[in-house]
Amino acid sequence: MIVAEFRDRLYAYIGGILNDNDCKLIAAGGMPDHIHLLASIGKEISISAALRLIKSNSSKWTHEEFPDHREFA
């Protein structure tokens, strides 16, 4: 679950992941169990690759920064 405790930091982290890969996060929001992202994806990366980077890195970051939220995936 995406709780208020780390939601804004998670969105910022995802923005950083995108920036590092020639993409740009325009807006982020969602519900407690999922995220909606509006992003500009660079021409050198596929949408599926961008999503794979976001999902894997954000899960790892959340587990490291907020160990009480191990169920986050």
DALIN-V193506 format. One record per backbone hydrogen bond with DSSP energy under -1.0 kcal/mol. NH is the residue of the N-H (numbers start at 0). CO is the residue of the C=O. E is the energy in kcal/mol with one decimal. If there is no record, write none. Layout:
BEGIN
{{NH | CO | E} {NH | CO | E}}
END
This chain:
BEGIN
{{1 | 31 | -3.7} {5 | 2 | -1.6} {6 | 2 | -1.5} {9 | 5 | -2.6} {10 | 6 | -2.5} {11 | 7 | -2.1} {12 | 8 | -2.4} {13 | 9 | -2.7} {14 | 10 | -2.2} {15 | 11 | -1.9} {16 | 12 | -2.2} {17 | 13 | -2.4} {18 | 14 | -2.7} {19 | 15 | -2.4} {20 | 17 | -1.5} {21 | 18 | -1.4} {22 | 17 | -2.2} {23 | 39 | -2.5} {25 | 37 | -3.0} {26 | 37 | -1.8} {28 | 35 | -2.1} {30 | 33 | -1.9} {33 | 30 | -1.2} {35 | 28 | -3.8} {37 | 26 | -2.7} {39 | 23 | -2.8} {44 | 41 | -1.2} {49 | 45 | -2.4} {50 | 46 | -2.6} {51 | 47 | -2.2} {52 | 48 | -2.3} {53 | 49 | -2.5} {54 | 50 | -2.9} {55 | 51 | -2.4} {56 | 52 | -2.1} {57 | 53 | -2.4} {58 | 54 | -1.8} {59 | 55 | -2.1} {60 | 56 | -2.5} {61 | 57 | -2.4} {62 | 58 | -2.4} {63 | 59 | -1.9} {64 | 60 | -3.0} {65 | 61 | -2.7} {68 | 65 | -2.6} {71 | 68 | -1.8}}
END
